[in-house]
C-alpha cells in the first residue's frame, strides 16, 4: 500500500456497535429506490421530476470503466444493477443521537457500512437485493478520485473501507468497483446516502410495520421492544435498523436478516395503494430522499429514473428476494468473514439465468429473523381486457444452497429478539 493510501485509512470501527453503522442508511437507501417507483408510477410531470433530481444531478459521480449505456433500459442485456451505498458520516443535525460514534477520534473517517446491490432482471422482471456484510474481507482495487489521484490496490481489507479509499468524491466509484470485481456484475447505476434521513422518511410514509417473535433489549442502541407487531417511526426505526446485539447471535449477519425484514415490509407498503395512491406522501418522500443523494451520472437523469420505475413497479412479491451474500469465517480473524465463492457462483449463475430464486436455508436461533407466514396478497399489474393475456413459459426455479440466507417479500418474517423465555 502506498504512503498516501496509508494516510487515508479510516479509524477502525468493527467492534461493539455504538454507532449508526448499518443504521438508518438502509431505510434511506430503500426509500430512495422505492421513491423512484412512486415518482413515475403516479405520472408526476417531468417538471416536478426534474426539480426532485436537480440536487442529485449537481453532485453526480462518474463510474470508472462504465460502458456506454443504451438510452432504453429494455435494451440492457440481462437486466441492470443499482448499487445503493450508505455511509456513516456524522451529520450535525443527528450527531447528538449517537454519542461516542460522533465524538472524538471515533467520528473521523467515512465508512460504507451498508452495501446493497439491486439486480433487476430482463423480462420477466425480478428484483434480487443482495446485502454485503461491512466486515467482508475482499480485495480493494485501485481507485481514482475527482482530482485524478489514484490510490493503490489492497489485497485484503474490510469492504467498508472502500469508500474512504476512493478519496475525494471518488468513494462511490470505489465501492462500485470493489463490488463489481467481487460479483462480476457490470454496475450501471449507483447512489450514496448518509444516515440522517431515516427519521424523515419513516415519518413521511407513516412508519413501517415490523414483527418481533420475542422481545428486543439492546443497551447499545437503547432499543426496548416487546414481542408482537409494531409500527416503527423516526428514531425508533433508526434504532431498529441499528440493533445487532438485540437479534440472533448478535452478529452483523443477524442484523442484516433483521434489516431485510424491515425492507420487505417497506416494499409491500410502498407498492400498496396506501403510499402509491397518495400523491402528497409520494412527493414528500421523493423530495426527502432525493435531496440527500450522491448519484452516479448514469442515474442522475429524470427519464432514466422513470424507465427504472416502470420496469420494477409491478414485480410480484415472490420475485422480490432479499439475499445475504454468502460468507465463511475468515481463517485469519474470527470477527471477519470472507466470500463463500462456491455458493456465490451458484447465486450469480441463477440470477444471470433469470431463474426464480428459492431459499432453502432454515432459520435458527443464530439468525436475525424467524419465518412466520406467507403474505396474503401480491401486487398485480393492470390488465387490458380488450386483448388476451400473453402466454408465459414455465418458471425455472433455482434452489439456492442452504448457506445462502434470505427471504422474499412474499414471506412474513419476525425479529428473532434476544430476550427468549
Residue pairs with C-beta under 8 A, 6 or more apart in sequence:
1 152
1 154
2 151
2 152
4 149
4 151
5 151
5 152
5 154
5 165
8 151
8 164
8 165
8 167
9 161
9 164
9 165
10 108
10 109
10 110
10 111
10 161
10 164
11 105
11 106
11 108
11 109
13 19
13 21
13 101
13 106
13 109
13 111
14 134
14 135
14 158
14 335
14 336
16 220
16 245
17 220
17 221
17 242
17 243
17 244
17 245
18 98
18 99
18 100
18 101
18 106
18 220
19 88
19 98
19 100
19 101
19 102
19 106
20 88
20 98
20 101
20 113
20 195
20 238
20 242
21 88
21 101
21 111
21 113
21 134
21 242
22 86
22 113
22 114
22 134
22 241
22 242
22 244
22 252
22 255
22 256
22 259
23 86
23 88
23 113
23 114
23 195
23 198
23 238
23 241
23 242
24 195
24 196
24 197
24 198
24 199
24 237
24 238
24 241
24 242
25 86
25 87
25 88
25 113
25 114
25 193
25 194
25 195
25 198
26 86
26 114
26 116
26 198
26 241
26 259
26 262
26 263
27 197
27 198
27 201
27 202
27 208
27 237
27 238
27 241
27 262
27 266
28 86
28 193
28 194
28 195
28 196
28 197
28 198
28 201
28 289
28 292
29 84
29 85
29 86
29 114
29 116
29 191
29 193
30 84
30 116
30 263
30 266
30 267
31 197
31 201
31 266
31 285
31 288
31 289
32 84
32 191
32 193
32 289
32 290
32 293
33 82
33 84
33 118
34 266
34 267
34 270
35 282
35 285
35 286
35 289
35 290
36 286
36 305
36 308
36 309
37 270
37 271
37 276
37 309
37 312
37 313
38 270
38 275
38 276
38 282
38 285
38 286
38 309
39 49
39 52
39 282
39 286
39 305
39 306
39 309
40 49
40 305
40 306
40 309
40 310
40 313
41 276
41 309
41 313
42 276
42 279
42 282
44 282
44 283
44 286
46 302
46 303
48 283
49 302
49 305
49 306
50 302
52 286
52 287
52 290
52 291
53 290
53 295
53 300
53 301
53 302
53 305
55 290
55 291
55 293
56 191
56 290
56 293
56 294
56 295
56 299
56 300
57 295
57 300
57 301
59 293
59 294
59 295
60 294
60 295
60 296
60 297
60 299
60 300
61 146
61 169
61 170
61 172
61 173
61 190
61 192
61 294
61 295
61 296
61 297
62 173
62 296
62 297
63 172
63 173
63 176
63 177
63 187
63 190
63 296
63 297
63 298
64 143
64 144
64 173
64 177
65 177
66 186
66 188
66 298
67 186
69 76
69 188
69 298
70 76
72 307
73 80
73 304
73 307
73 308
73 311
74 307
74 311
76 122
76 188
77 122
78 121
78 122
78 352
78 354
79 119
79 120
79 121
79 122
79 125
79 354
80 119
80 120
80 188
80 189
80 308
81 117
81 118
81 119
81 120
81 185
81 186
81 187
81 188
81 189
82 117
82 118
82 120
82 187
82 188
82 189
82 190
82 191
82 299
82 308
83 115
83 116
83 117
83 118
83 175
83 176
83 179
83 187
83 189
83 190
83 191
84 114
84 115
84 116
84 117
84 118
84 190
84 191
84 193
85 112
85 114
85 115
85 116
85 163
85 172
85 175
85 190
85 191
85 192
85 193
86 112
86 113
86 114
86 115
86 192
86 193
86 194
86 195
87 110
87 111
87 112
87 113
87 163
87 171
87 192
87 193
87 194
87 195
88 101
88 110
88 111
88 113
88 194
88 195
89 110
89 194
89 195
90 98
90 101
90 102
90 107
91 194
91 195
91 196
93 196
94 195
94 196
94 199
95 102
95 107
96 102
97 235
97 238
100 106
101 107
109 164
110 163
110 164
110 171
111 134
111 160
111 161
111 163
111 164
112 134
112 159
112 160
112 162
112 163
112 171
112 175
112 192
113 134
113 160
114 131
114 134
115 131
115 132
115 134
115 159
115 160
115 175
115 179
116 129
116 130
116 131
116 132
117 129
117 130
117 132
117 179
117 183
117 185
117 187
118 127
118 128
118 129
118 130
119 127
119 128
119 129
119 130
119 185
119 351
120 126
120 127
120 308
120 311
120 312
121 127
121 128
121 351
121 354
122 354
124 319
124 354
124 392
125 311
125 312
125 314
125 315
125 319
126 315
126 319
126 320
126 321
126 354
126 356
126 357
127 312
127 315
127 319
127 320
127 321
128 321
128 323
128 351
128 357
129 260
129 263
129 320
129 321
129 322
129 323
130 183
130 323
130 324
130 325
130 347
131 256
131 259
131 260
131 322
131 323
131 324
131 325
132 159
132 179
132 182
132 325
133 159
133 252
133 253
133 256
133 324
133 325
133 327
133 337
134 158
134 159
134 160
134 252
135 158
135 159
135 160
135 252
135 335
135 336
135 337
136 158
136 159
136 325
136 327
136 336
136 337
136 338
136 339
137 156
137 157
137 158
137 159
137 330
137 332
137 333
137 336
137 337
137 338
138 156
138 157
138 159
138 178
138 182
138 338
138 339
139 153
139 154
139 155
139 156
139 157
139 178
139 181
139 182
140 153
140 154
140 157
140 161
140 162
140 165
140 174
140 178
141 153
141 174
141 177
141 178
141 181
142 150
142 151
142 152
142 153
143 150
143 151
143 162
143 165
143 166
143 167
143 170
143 173
143 174
143 177
144 150
144 151
144 167
144 170
144 173
145 151
145 166
145 167
145 168
145 169
145 170
146 167
146 168
146 169
146 170
147 167
147 168
149 167
149 168
151 165
151 166
151 167
151 174
154 165
157 165
158 336
159 178
159 179
162 171
162 174
162 175
162 177
162 178
163 171
163 172
163 174
163 175
163 192
164 171
165 171
165 174
166 172
166 173
166 174
166 175
167 174
171 192
172 190
172 191
172 192
172 294
172 296
173 190
173 296
175 190
175 192
176 187
176 190
176 296
179 185
179 187
180 186
180 187
182 339
183 344
183 348
184 348
185 348
188 298
189 295
189 296
189 298
189 299
189 304
189 308
190 295
190 296
190 298
190 299
191 293
191 294
191 295
191 296
191 299
192 293
192 294
192 295
193 289
193 292
193 293
193 294
194 292
195 238
196 292
197 288
197 289
197 292
198 234
198 237
198 238
198 241
199 234
199 235
199 237
199 238
200 288
201 285
201 288
201 289
202 208
202 232
202 233
202 234
202 237
203 233
203 234
204 281
204 284
204 285
204 288
205 269
205 270
205 275
205 281
205 285
206 231
206 233
206 274
206 281
207 231
207 232
207 233
207 237
208 231
208 232
208 233
208 237
208 262
208 265
208 266
208 269
209 229
209 230
209 231
209 265
209 269
210 229
210 230
210 231
210 232
210 240
210 261
210 262
210 265
210 414
210 415
211 228
211 229
211 230
211 261
211 372
211 412
211 413
211 414
211 415
212 225
212 226
212 227
212 228
212 229
212 230
212 414
212 415
212 417
213 227
213 369
213 370
213 372
213 414
213 415
213 416
213 417
214 227
214 415
214 416
214 417
214 418
214 419
214 420
214 421
215 224
215 225
215 226
215 227
215 417
215 419
216 223
216 224
216 225
216 243
216 246
216 247
216 415
216 417
216 418
216 419
217 223
217 224
217 246
217 417
217 418
217 419
218 224
218 239
218 243
218 244
218 245
218 246
218 418
219 245
220 242
220 243
220 244
220 245
221 239
221 242
221 243
221 245
221 246
222 239
223 236
223 239
223 240
223 242
223 243
223 246
225 240
225 417
227 417
232 240
237 262
240 258
240 262
241 258
241 259
241 262
243 255
243 258
244 250
244 251
244 252
244 254
244 255
245 418
246 415
246 417
246 418
247 254
247 255
247 257
247 258
247 368
247 369
247 415
247 416
247 417
247 418
248 254
248 255
248 257
248 258
248 365
248 366
248 367
248 368
248 369
248 416
248 418
249 365
249 366
249 367
250 418
251 366
253 324
253 327
253 337
253 368
253 405
254 366
254 367
254 368
254 416
255 368
256 324
256 368
257 324
257 363
257 367
257 368
257 369
257 405
257 413
257 416
258 368
258 369
258 415
258 416
259 368
260 322
260 324
260 368
260 369
260 406
260 407
260 413
261 368
261 369
261 407
261 413
261 414
261 415
263 322
264 320
264 322
264 407
264 408
264 409
264 411
264 413
267 317
267 320
267 409
268 317
268 375
268 409
269 275
270 276
271 313
271 379
272 379
275 281
275 282
275 285
276 282
298 304
299 305
314 379
314 380
314 381
315 379
316 378
316 379
316 380
316 410
317 375
317 378
317 379
317 408
317 409
317 410
318 356
318 378
318 408
318 409
318 410
319 356
319 408
320 408
320 409
320 410
321 357
321 359
321 406
321 407
321 408
321 409
322 406
322 407
322 408
322 409
323 347
323 357
323 400
323 404
323 405
323 406
324 404
324 405
324 406
325 339
325 344
326 339
326 340
326 343
326 344
326 347
326 401
326 403
326 404
327 337
327 338
327 339
327 340
328 337
328 338
328 339
328 340
329 336
329 337
329 338
330 336
330 337
330 338
331 338
340 403
342 401
343 400
343 401
343 403
343 404
346 398
346 400
346 401
346 404
347 400
347 404
350 357
350 398
350 400
351 357
353 396
353 398
354 396
355 395
355 396
355 397
355 398
356 395
356 396
356 397
356 398
357 398
357 400
357 406
357 408
358 397
358 398
358 399
358 400
359 400
359 404
359 405
359 406
359 407
359 408
360 399
360 400
360 401
360 402
360 404
361 400
361 402
361 403
361 404
361 405
361 406
362 402
363 369
363 370
363 371
363 405
363 413
363 416
365 416
365 420
367 405
367 416
368 415
368 416
369 407
369 413
369 414
369 415
369 416
370 413
370 414
370 416
371 407
371 411
371 412
371 413
372 411
372 412
372 413
372 414
373 411
373 412
374 410
374 411
374 412
375 409
375 410
375 411
375 412
378 410
383 389
400 406
407 413
